[in-house]
Amino acid sequence: MLVVGVGNDLRGDDGIGPAVVRRVSEARAEVRVAVLLGDAADLVELMRGEAHVVIVDAVACAGEVGRIHRVDASRSWEGPRQPEGSTHALGVAEAIELARALHCLPPRVTVFGIEGTRFGIGEEPSPEVRATEDLVVAAVLGEMERAEVDVA
């Protein structure tokens, strides 16, 4: 399994993906992790050849700040999409659909999108997004445990 945090620590709520990945790595040193700071198009290559990828990213959907979306993107994308002005040139949803079109999407792709509101350079993360960190770390670790049971 590969766990990917998409985002930038210097852009407020956008840092939730990298923060969660760091915590997952501390909890389970054997897990492969990656942080994508820029364009999520790099995600296509990163996912190539993987069996299960878990992605954590902040989303700006004009919904409730701190809401956590869990999306099973293995079959189709039914989660939030980044609006105009996203911090990523190509959003996670678009990268997943591109990987699907190129026939390199892993069999299992799980995305945790956390709704944020503060994405400006130098902004602090919102309290609502910061409060989700423990929950998302636990959810990602839960995905790992379920995957281990499925393999056994």
C-alpha positions, 0 to 999 in steps of 0.5 A: 500500500502507498499513502499519498498526502497531496498539499502544501504546508505553507498554504493553511488547510492545504497542509492536512495531506502532508501532515496526515502522511507524516503521522501515518509514517510515524505510526507505521514505519514500514508503510510507503508514503509520499507527499505531492506538493504541486501538480497532482498529475505526478500522482498518475506515475506514482500510482502506476503498479501499486495494488492499493493507494490511499490519498489524503488531500484538502478540498475546497467545496464550499461545504462544511469546513472540516467535513471528511469525504471518503471516496472509493475511487476504484470504480468511478469518481463520486467525490468532491472536485476542486473548484476554479482556483485550486492550489493544484493545476490538476486535481486528484479527481482528474489525476485518478480519471487520467490514470483510469484512461491510461489503464494504470489505475491501481485496483484499489484507490481510496481518497480522503478529502477534507473540506478546508477554507484557508488556502492562502500562502502563509495562512494558518490551518483552520481549527476545523481542519486541524481538528480532523487530523487525528480522525483522518490518521485513524481512518488511514490506519484503518484502511491499512488494517482492512487491506492486511485482513483482505490479503490474509 
